Amino acid sequence: MRASTLVQLSPRIVLRVSVICTVSLLFLSTLTRELQLYVPKFPLRDFLSLIFWVDFERSVPAAFSMLLLLLGSILVAQVALARRARGGALWRWWLLGALFLYAGFDEYLGLHERASRYVAGVVDATGLLYYPWVLPGTSAALVVAILMARLVLEFPRPIRRLAVCSGVLYLGGALGVEMLGAAANERYGADSVWYDSVWYLFFTSVEEAMEMFGAVLWNHAMLRYLSEFLGGAAIVIPAVSGMGTDRDDQCR
């Protein structure tokens, strides 16, 4: 029977791989979208655009964004467990981990956009609020920021800088650029015209890039925090004993 394997996570290597994957996916998203818009149809053109377009919930970039946020949730949980020995309230850490978990699934399933149906009848859905979900989204972000302020202030200075920058990047894309894109969408009028415009490509790509790099930066901050101040970050790969291994053991 094989023993479990403990794999140490290097902040530098994880950052490098995450950045390479993010840049590659953003490049493929832009390339395949432009091919769909400006090049005559050829085999797999629309399929490639669909699976690599950052604004499609079931695309490869959406799945990658979900994995980044789920990793963020796991790292927050590891920090909470590492800090448990020091005592003190950990509810902020567990709440933050739950929020990252929700954000990961929301990124892939587009849950936040369903809120627009309910908010549209309450607010004037024009201008920056043309996508009505940003109103409850901004309110929720402010509440979370207030609740998490103490947690962020407890970080050592270099980790605190990374954490703040990651939050500004992520929320700036998810809410700020989203609202600018919403106002531009309203000016274009018909959605069919907007979705074929270069401005839709621009706003969507910038928004998703900021969200991805925000998540990458947060994960780097948590990995550095774990590695430099809490004894390191690692994942455990459980042992898997196959039937072939069992037969070998019996023969011996």
Legacy VTK file of the C-alpha trace (Angstrom):
# vtk DataFile Version 3.0
C-alpha trace
ASCII
DATASET POLYDATA
POINTS 252 float
0.000 0.000 0.000
1.458 3.349 -1.056
1.844 6.217 1.409
0.157 9.578 0.827
2.266 12.193 -0.950
2.767 15.663 0.488
3.333 18.288 -2.229
4.676 21.665 -1.120
3.242 24.631 -3.029
5.853 27.174 -4.090
4.425 30.725 -4.267
6.762 31.621 -7.132
5.970 28.559 -9.246
2.212 28.785 -8.678
2.310 32.478 -9.597
4.304 31.804 -12.763
2.000 28.997 -13.933
-1.120 31.023 -13.105
0.094 34.075 -15.023
1.098 32.013 -18.069
-2.288 30.271 -18.127
-4.167 33.558 -17.665
-2.305 35.375 -20.443
-2.660 32.383 -22.787
-6.408 32.105 -22.222
-6.957 35.847 -22.682
-4.980 35.713 -25.938
-6.983 32.715 -27.215
-10.234 34.388 -26.192
-9.449 37.561 -28.136
-8.070 35.683 -31.129
-10.982 33.266 -31.547
-13.538 36.048 -30.974
-11.968 38.223 -33.669
-11.840 35.255 -36.030
-15.547 34.709 -35.466
-16.383 38.376 -36.076
-14.093 39.264 -38.967
-13.066 36.072 -40.795
-15.322 34.061 -43.135
-16.663 30.899 -41.576
-14.364 27.880 -41.512
-14.584 24.510 -39.710
-14.577 24.842 -35.888
-14.496 28.666 -36.027
-17.654 29.164 -33.946
-16.876 26.219 -31.670
-13.422 27.566 -30.818
-14.861 31.004 -30.120
-17.477 29.470 -27.850
-15.116 27.410 -25.700
-12.461 30.143 -25.381
-14.628 33.278 -25.086
-14.182 34.736 -21.598
-17.785 35.957 -21.350
-19.301 32.498 -21.823
-19.981 30.787 -18.492
-19.134 27.264 -19.659
-15.921 28.204 -21.454
-12.361 27.148 -20.668
-11.472 30.604 -19.230
-14.564 30.463 -16.981
-13.516 27.028 -15.715
-9.995 28.324 -15.097
-11.350 31.347 -13.199
-13.455 28.996 -11.097
-10.365 26.918 -10.261
-8.444 30.062 -9.264
-11.211 31.085 -6.868
-11.603 27.569 -5.477
-7.853 27.504 -4.844
-8.289 30.826 -3.060
-10.956 29.244 -0.859
-8.693 26.291 -0.036
-5.779 28.568 0.839
-7.979 30.687 3.105
-9.088 27.504 4.871
-5.433 26.475 5.306
-4.647 29.875 6.822
-7.591 29.509 9.223
-6.389 26.056 10.314
-2.802 27.289 10.730
-3.952 30.243 12.839
-6.246 28.127 15.012
-3.358 27.220 17.310
-2.855 30.916 18.057
-6.405 31.293 19.293
-8.737 34.170 18.528
-11.898 34.372 16.425
-11.639 32.677 13.051
-15.156 33.358 11.744
-13.883 36.020 9.316
-11.551 33.480 7.716
-14.267 30.866 7.348
-16.671 33.472 5.964
-14.031 34.615 3.467
-13.379 31.019 2.417
-17.115 30.504 1.869
-17.285 33.683 -0.230
-14.431 32.494 -2.439
-16.184 29.145 -2.806
-19.415 30.870 -3.866
-17.543 33.214 -6.227
-15.896 30.223 -7.898
-19.188 28.523 -8.710
-20.775 31.860 -9.616
-17.997 32.480 -12.145
-18.849 29.254 -13.953
-22.644 29.288 -13.536
-23.355 33.038 -13.785
-25.552 33.057 -10.689
-25.178 36.809 -10.093
-26.827 37.696 -13.405
-30.081 36.089 -12.293
-30.393 38.796 -9.640
-30.992 41.322 -12.434
-34.491 39.927 -12.967
-35.497 40.866 -9.426
-33.631 44.166 -9.143
-34.756 45.522 -12.536
-38.255 46.176 -11.220
-36.946 48.140 -8.235
-34.269 50.447 -9.714
-34.005 52.515 -12.864
-31.907 50.177 -14.998
-30.118 52.814 -17.039
-26.572 54.091 -17.393
-24.142 52.458 -14.990
-27.026 50.374 -13.592
-28.065 49.012 -16.990
-27.055 45.626 -15.562
-29.119 45.896 -12.353
-27.282 43.165 -10.436
-24.343 45.525 -9.838
-26.399 47.430 -7.226
-26.760 44.518 -4.763
-23.297 43.362 -5.841
-21.718 46.684 -4.866
-23.648 46.759 -1.586
-22.491 43.240 -0.733
-18.875 44.134 -1.630
-18.964 47.127 0.734
-20.324 45.000 3.586
-17.668 42.331 3.015
-14.928 44.986 2.826
-15.999 46.399 6.199
-16.159 42.950 7.789
-12.764 41.937 6.391
-10.910 45.189 7.128
-9.643 43.925 10.479
-8.492 40.663 8.928
-6.495 42.481 6.230
-4.950 44.861 8.751
-3.578 41.857 10.660
-1.477 40.797 7.670
2.234 41.652 7.602
2.819 44.719 5.435
3.946 42.984 2.176
1.047 40.519 2.357
-1.373 43.331 3.148
-0.298 45.212 0.024
-0.829 42.159 -2.150
-4.218 41.429 -0.577
-5.464 45.001 -1.051
-4.220 45.152 -4.659
-5.901 41.832 -5.434
-9.223 43.080 -4.046
-9.004 46.352 -5.978
-8.202 44.465 -9.186
-10.950 41.885 -8.795
-13.737 44.239 -7.716
-12.591 46.910 -10.145
-13.171 44.440 -12.947
-16.255 42.656 -11.618
-18.090 45.885 -10.685
-16.267 48.934 -12.073
-15.584 47.791 -15.636
-18.906 45.911 -15.654
-20.771 49.184 -15.006
-18.814 51.026 -17.705
-19.605 48.228 -20.132
-23.270 48.385 -19.107
-23.446 52.101 -19.926
-21.792 51.450 -23.294
-24.231 48.602 -23.965
-27.181 50.931 -23.361
-25.784 53.493 -25.808
-25.459 50.854 -28.519
-29.095 49.918 -28.066
-29.873 46.485 -29.503
-27.922 43.670 -27.872
-27.260 42.112 -31.280
-25.311 45.239 -32.300
-23.489 45.478 -28.948
-22.348 41.859 -28.879
-20.774 42.209 -32.330
-18.946 45.436 -31.479
-15.274 45.917 -30.692
-16.266 47.739 -27.491
-17.992 44.642 -26.154
-14.801 42.706 -26.842
-12.748 45.402 -25.102
-14.851 45.844 -21.962
-15.415 42.128 -21.473
-11.753 41.228 -21.961
-10.567 43.939 -19.555
-13.159 42.922 -16.948
-12.274 39.240 -17.049
-8.529 39.966 -17.134
-8.811 42.084 -13.983
-10.829 39.373 -12.236
-8.359 36.643 -13.185
-5.267 38.620 -12.195
-6.991 39.687 -8.980
-7.561 36.036 -8.079
-3.981 35.132 -9.088
-2.616 37.910 -6.886
-4.760 36.852 -3.918
-3.576 33.256 -4.205
0.018 34.466 -4.353
-0.549 36.582 -1.243
-2.008 33.630 0.679
0.764 31.281 -0.459
3.407 33.770 0.635
1.621 34.263 3.954
1.510 30.520 4.550
5.089 29.967 3.418
6.752 32.898 5.176
4.714 33.182 8.368
2.694 30.009 8.975
5.001 27.120 8.109
4.204 26.565 4.438
1.377 25.464 2.167
0.959 21.921 0.893
-1.585 19.577 -0.617
-1.898 15.905 0.250
-2.316 13.389 -2.568
-3.948 10.327 -0.997
-2.581 6.888 -1.686
-4.425 4.812 -4.264
-3.908 1.077 -4.106
-5.050 -0.641 -7.271
-5.956 -4.266 -7.770
-2.648 -4.858 -9.500
-0.777 -3.671 -6.438
-2.860 -5.936 -4.219
-2.004 -8.950 -6.374
1.674 -8.068 -6.248
1.505 -7.879 -2.442
-0.216 -11.286 -2.316
2.419 -12.849 -4.591
5.154 -11.577 -2.321
LINES 1 253
252 0 1 2 3 4 5 6 7 8 9 10 11 12 13 14 15 16 17 18 19 20 21 22 23 24 25 26 27 28 29 30 31 32 33 34 35 36 37 38 39 40 41 42 43 44 45 46 47 48 49 50 51 52 53 54 55 56 57 58 59 60 61 62 63 64 65 66 67 68 69 70 71 72 73 74 75 76 77 78 79 80 81 82 83 84 85 86 87 88 89 90 91 92 93 94 95 96 97 98 99 100 101 102 103 104 105 106 107 108 109 110 111 112 113 114 115 116 117 118 119 120 121 122 123 124 125 126 127 128 129 130 131 132 133 134 135 136 137 138 139 140 141 142 143 144 145 146 147 148 149 150 151 152 153 154 155 156 157 158 159 160 161 162 163 164 165 166 167 168 169 170 171 172 173 174 175 176 177 178 179 180 181 182 183 184 185 186 187 188 189 190 191 192 193 194 195 196 197 198 199 200 201 202 203 204 205 206 207 208 209 210 211 212 213 214 215 216 217 218 219 220 221 222 223 224 225 226 227 228 229 230 231 232 233 234 235 236 237 238 239 240 241 242 243 244 245 246 247 248 249 250 251
